[in-house]
Structures are given as structure tokens and as C-alpha cells.
């Protein structure tokens, strides 16, 4: 289960995952990123880094709707801030 500190991130990722107008590969990357954050076996900094990496790979996809790109940028910004707080 993803902690309360990631409520906004999970909400934004869920919006992307459930939006059928977003291409399937982007929804899959959002799902993978969400699953990375919820993986309790890894430490928090690693989970955040894995989620950022997955989202960075798809951020420049030309088929991505602009509103989805904005949501992903918000997610990445929030995750980077949390990662800095851990350092």
C-alpha cells in the first residue's frame, strides 16, 4: 500500500490509468510507476527513483495528450521533491 505522503501522486496516476483517451503504453507506464511506489520490499528512495525513471521514459511520447503530460510532470516534480527530502 502506498503511504499517505503519495496521495496526490497516486490520484494523478490513477486519473491517467483510467483515462481511455491516453494511449495504452502511457497508461501502462503510469501503472508500473504506481506499482513501484507501492512495492514495500524496496526502500523508499529506490521506489521513488524507479517511478521517476519509468515516467521519464515516456514523457516525450508524441502521442501523449497535453493534459496527461502535465499530470506526469506534476507527478515527477512531487516525487523529485520527496526524494530530495529523503537525502
N, C-alpha and C positions, 0 to 999 in steps of 0.2 A: 504494500500500500504506500502510495506517495504521501509524504508528510504535508502538513498544513502550510509550510513555507512555499510549497509549489502549487497552491490552489489556483492562482491566476494562470500559471503556465499550463497546468492540466486543463483548465477551462478552455484556453485558446487552442490547445492541441485537439481537444475533443470537438471543438467547432470545425476545425479543418477536417478531422477524420469523418465527421458525419455529413459534411457538405459534398453532395454528389456532383456539383459543378467543378470541383477540384479534381485534377487528373489523379488516376489511381496510384501512380508512383509517388506522388507527393503525399497522398493520404497514407500510403504505406510507410513513408519516411517519418511522418508525424506519429504514427502508431509505434514505430520502432523507437523513436525518441522518448515517447511516453513510457514504453516498457523499460527502457534503460534507466529512467528515473525511478521506476518502481522496483528495480532489482535490488533487494535488500542484501544480497550476498556481497556486493561490491561496496567500497567506501563511497561516501557522498561526493567527494571531489571527482572521483573516477566516473561516477554515474552522470554527473553534470557535464564533464568533458566529452563523454560518449554521446550524450544527447546533442550537444553543440555540434560535434563533428558530423553527425547524421544530417542535421538541418543545414549545415554549411554546404554539404554536398549538393543539395537540391535548390538552394536559394536562388541560383541564376537560371533555373529552368525556364526557357522561353514560353512554355505552355502554362505557367502558373498565373492565375488571376492576380491582379494587383492587390486586392484586399487580402488574399491569402499570404502574399509576400510580406505585407505589412504586419500581419499577425505573427509570422515566423520571425521577422526582425524583432518584434516585441518580446517573443519568447527567448530568442538568443540574447538580447540585451539583459533581460531579467536573469537568465542563467549565468551570464558572464559576471553580473554584479554579485550574485550569490557565491560564485567561485572565488571572486576577489575577497569577499568577506571571510571565506574559509582560510585563505592564505595568511 
